[in-house]
């Protein structure tokens, strides 16, 4: 069911997946220091009912924002699922609470009409993008590559939601490899989204301000937050304790690298290329490891992977005469360690390894300044 919805969105170019406030809070609580004095843009959201707009407008002062801008694609109706059939698109700007009631009142929110349909690729939306310091949104899954390319072109900082499979895209993995994009705190998870009624899902009552409406709720697997904001998680060292042996770490038949089945089994004393499950990207520390490539398809061929027993450029093993291709591998290499640096392993033994650089800890969880179901302009 969940994969049906995701595939339907990709095939039909319909991406009406609406993020829950709790999921936004769980991720953005780690980025508090980054938002101070910044202009935030949410450019794939109906601003008056978007949970992204809700989060930033109600936490505007706590985050120390300079300005909040949101845009939507031809949708001015209260109904979140109006299928974008409104004639005019709008954009909103908010400069914070002026009357100290901790609520974004209507008179405090500037409402402006767009000449076009509000597509993030339009020139007028690009001009709004240029104003922003940080972009935070859930972009259309079917346009994820194009959306990221635009962020890269205009050198914007961002925190966005996408499919975990994007780490294998030929135009996304190189960005991860070159440390231009990395994974956030919540990765490869099944997330619950509100969806239009033509999608498959369970009908539940959902509150929008002072209204309760019945809407389809669907669970979508493999959802990951992507960012290019520096976070503490990115600098955490992976503690290694296994030692390399030829028996335990077989080499691939068609590429000079060893196979490792689980991340915790990466050997501490091997500095050649290693094939690991793609979940490694979630714990990737660029100070400790180097990303070499992907173990299948054209990207594998580009780094020298030869055709295997099936005639494909997927890394392959032959163990006891049995050929097989390990599932979804990323190829990595440990960076050479400095002599004299010591850490303690989980067994209590001291190992010479790379010393972690000091890095500030994540900010504590940020409480919401208003309840999730608070209506804009309604004083509690």
Residue, then its C-alpha position, 0 to 999 in steps of 0.5 A: x500500500x505504502x509503495x503504491x502511493x509512492x510509485x503513484x506519485x512518481x508516475x502521475x507527477x502528483x506529490x500531495x504528501x503533507x508532512x505532520x507537525x510531529x515529524x517536522x519538530x523531531x527533525x528541526x529541533x536539532x538545527x535551532x542555532x542555524x536559524x538565528x537571524x536568517x530568512x527561511x523559505x518554505x516554497x512547496x507549501x500552502x502557507x496558511x495551513x502548512x505545518x512547516x509554516x506553523x512550526x516557523x511562525x509559532x517559533x519565530x521568536x524562539x528561533x530568532x528568525x529574520x523573516x519567513x516566506x512561504x509559497x504555494x502552487x495555485x492553491x488558495x483554498x482552505x482545503x489542503x487537497x484542492x488539487x491545485x485548481x485555484x486561479x491564482x497562487x500566493x506567497x506570504x511573508x511574516x516578520x514575527x509577532x508585533x502585539x506580543x500575543x505569541x500568535x501570527x495574526x492575519x494582520x501580521x502576515x503579508x499576503x501577495x499574489x504571484x503572477x504565475x502558478x507558484x511553481x518553484x522553477x518560475x522566475x518570480x519564485x526564484x527571486x524569492x529563493x534568492x532572498x532566503x538563507x535556508x530552505x525547509x520543505x517537503x518538495x515533490x518527490x517526482x521533482x526531487x532531482x530538479x529541486x536539489x539542482x536548483x538549491x545547488x545552483x543558487x548555493x542555498x542551505x536547506x533541510x528537506x524531505x526526500x526518498x531514501x533511494x535518492x542516495x543512489x541517484x546518479x545526480x544525488x550521490x556525487x553531491x553526497x560523495x563530495x560533501x555537498x549534501x548529507x543525511x539529517x537525523x531522521x533517515x530511512x523511516x516510515x512516515x505518515x502523511x496526509x494525502x488526497x482522497x484518491x490515494x490508498x489509505x485509512x480515513x481519519x479525522x484531522x484537525x485543521x485549525x477550528x475544523x475537523x475533516x476526514x482525510x486519507x492517511x498513508x504510511x510511506x517507507x524509506x523517507x529521509x531528511x537531507x541537509x547541507x547544514x553542519x550538524x553534530x551527528x556528521x562528526x560522530x566517529x564510528x568505533x571499530x573493533x573487528x580485525x581484518x582476515x581474508x576468511x571473514x572478509x571475502x573480496x569481490x570477483x569483479x572489483x578490488x574491494x572486500x565485502x562487509x555485511x554489517x556496519x559494525x563489522x567494518x575492520x579497524x585495520x583495513x585501508x583498502x576499498x570496502x563494500x558496505x550496506x547503503x545504510x552506512x550513509x546515515x553514519x558517514x563521517x567525512x573525517x573518518x571515511x571516504x565515499x568511493x562510489x555505488x556498487x551497481x549500475x552505471x556509477x559502479x562501471x564508472x569506478x571500474x566495476x567489471x561485468x559480473x556472472x549475470x553480465x551486469x556491472x554489479x559487485x559480485x561474490x563467489x563463496x564456495x562456488x556460489x555466485x551472488x550479488x550483495x544487496x545495495x552496496x556503497x563503496x567506502x575507504x577509511x582515511x589514514x589515521x594519525x599515529x598516536x591517537x587513541x580511543x577505547x573500543x566497546x571491549x575496553x581495549x585501547x586502539x590507535x585511531x583518528x581523534x574526533x574534533x571538538x564539535x558543539x552538541x545539538x541544541x535541546x529540543x525546542x518546545x512549540x510556542x503554540x499547540x499544533x491545532x491552534x488557529x492562526x489569528x485566534x488568541x488562546 
